């Protein structure tokens, strides 16, 4: 069974709290130890996109894509859901 929202959100918090230094395998080891399902490489790639855009809280892949597409063409800087990281 694949990871669900809670698993992916937990993985994001683990990755973020590490200072974005963990690998996919390390995140999955921690997730399993906490009773979560492992995330897929696509989710890990998504974490990197969230980091680049400064998103502080986990946003699902499809919702993030919608948010970005709505922002395209705007002259305002992108404000991710939940504000900026850091």
N, C-alpha and C positions, 0 to 999 in steps of 0.2 A: 504494500500500500504506500502511496506517495505522501509526502509531507502536506499538511494542511496549513491554514492561515496561522494557527497558534504555533505550529512548529517553525514556520518561516519567520514569524515575528520574534520568537525566542532566539532563533539563529542570528537575526539582525542585532538583537541586544547583546548577544555573546560576541559577535564580530565587532560591534561598536565599542564595547567595554574593553576589548583587547587593544584598542588603538588602531583597529583595522589591520592587524598583523597576522591573524590566523589564516591558515589554509582551509580549503573546503573540507579536507579530511579531519583536521583538528576540530572544526566547528561541529562536524557530524559526530565525532567521538563524544564531545561534550553534550550535544543534544541527546544522544542515546543514553548517556549516563544520567540525564535528567528525565528520562522517560518519554522523550520526543522521538518522532520519526526523522530520519536524515533528509537533508535538503538535496536537490538536484543541482548539477552544474549551472543550469539556467538561472536558478535562484541565487546562486553565488555571484554570477555575472550581474544580476539585478542589484544585489547589495552594492556592488562597485558603482553602478549607475546612481544609486541613492546617495552614496558618499560623494561622488563628483558634483551632484546637484545640491548637496548640503541638507539633505532631508534628515531630520532628527528622529523621526518615528517611522516604523515600518509601514509602507504603503504597498499593497499588492501590485504585481506587475501590470495587469490590465488597467487598474485605476491610475497608476503612475503614467502610463502611456496616454490615457485620456487627458489627464491634467496637463501633460506636456503639449499635446496636440492643441488643446484649447489656448495655450499660451503663445503658440507660434504666431508670429506676426505682430505681437504686442511690443510696444516700445519700452515697457516696464521690465525690470529684471524679474526672472522667474522666482516666485515665492512658493516653495514647496509646502505641501500640507504640513501643518504643525510648526512652521517657521524654519529658520535656518539652523544648521548644526553649529555648535561651538559658541 
